[in-house]
Amino acid sequence: MPPVKPTLDEVLESYKHRVKQENPVYATAANAIGSKKPDQATYNVDRLAVSQAFSNSFNGVKYRDLGLNTSLSKSVVHTKLDPQFL
């Protein structure tokens, strides 16, 4: 027997909304948007699955950066051992 999906009203009723208090001098637009509790117009109960065929086609191969490293290294012993940083 498949699990019973909760209705939108049940989800919104059980939603615990805590607004993060921030310094008004450094107010952000993200906090202004996130301060509103979701309602029926902004909350989506249905989740649409997307096929993972493209991601799974890499067979676990990870990207590896093989570029040339041209950064200078500073000495951890003494600054006089850094001839390039004079």
C-alpha positions as CSV (number, residue, x, y, z in Angstrom):
1,M,0.0,0.0,0.0
2,P,1.6,3.4,-1.0
3,P,2.1,6.0,1.7
4,V,-0.5,8.6,2.0
5,K,0.6,12.0,0.7
6,P,-0.2,14.9,3.0
7,T,-2.4,17.7,1.6
8,L,-1.1,21.2,1.1
9,D,-3.1,22.5,4.0
10,E,-1.6,19.8,6.3
11,V,1.9,20.7,5.2
12,L,1.5,24.4,5.7
13,E,-0.1,23.9,9.1
14,S,2.8,21.9,10.3
15,Y,5.4,24.3,8.8
16,K,7.6,25.8,11.5
17,H,8.7,29.2,10.3
18,R,11.5,31.0,12.2
19,V,12.7,34.3,10.8
20,K,16.4,35.0,11.3
21,Q,16.9,38.3,13.1
22,E,19.6,40.5,11.5
23,N,21.1,43.9,12.0
24,P,18.9,46.5,10.2
25,V,22.0,48.3,9.0
26,Y,23.1,45.2,7.0
27,A,19.7,44.1,5.8
28,T,19.6,41.7,2.9
29,A,17.0,41.1,0.2
30,A,17.2,37.4,0.8
31,N,16.1,37.9,4.5
32,A,13.2,40.1,3.3
33,I,12.1,37.4,1.0
34,G,12.6,34.6,3.5
35,S,10.8,36.4,6.2
36,K,7.4,35.5,4.6
37,K,5.8,32.3,5.5
38,P,4.9,30.1,2.5
39,D,1.3,30.0,1.5
40,Q,-0.8,28.1,-1.1
41,A,0.5,30.2,-3.9
42,T,4.2,29.8,-3.2
43,Y,4.5,26.2,-1.8
44,N,4.6,23.2,-4.1
45,V,3.6,19.8,-2.7
46,D,4.3,17.8,-5.9
47,R,8.0,17.0,-6.5
48,L,8.8,16.2,-10.1
49,A,11.7,13.8,-10.6
50,V,14.3,14.4,-13.2
51,S,16.1,11.6,-14.9
52,Q,19.7,11.1,-13.7
53,A,20.8,9.3,-16.8
54,F,23.2,12.0,-17.9
55,S,24.9,12.3,-14.5
56,N,25.1,8.5,-14.1
57,S,26.7,8.2,-17.5
58,F,30.1,9.4,-16.2
59,N,30.5,6.1,-14.2
60,G,32.0,7.9,-11.1
61,V,34.7,9.8,-13.1
62,K,35.4,13.1,-11.3
63,Y,36.7,16.2,-13.0
64,R,40.4,16.9,-12.2
65,D,42.1,20.2,-12.8
66,L,45.4,19.6,-14.6
67,G,46.3,23.2,-15.2
68,L,49.7,24.7,-14.6
69,N,50.2,26.1,-11.1
70,T,52.1,29.4,-11.4
71,S,51.6,30.7,-7.9
72,L,54.5,31.7,-5.7
73,S,55.1,30.0,-2.4
74,K,56.2,31.9,0.7
75,S,58.6,30.3,3.2
76,V,57.1,29.2,6.5
77,V,60.5,29.5,8.1
78,H,61.7,33.0,7.5
79,T,60.8,36.0,5.2
80,K,64.5,36.3,4.1
81,L,64.1,32.9,2.3
82,D,61.6,34.5,-0.1
83,P,63.7,36.0,-2.8
84,Q,60.7,36.6,-5.1
85,F,58.9,38.7,-2.4
86,L,61.4,41.5,-1.9
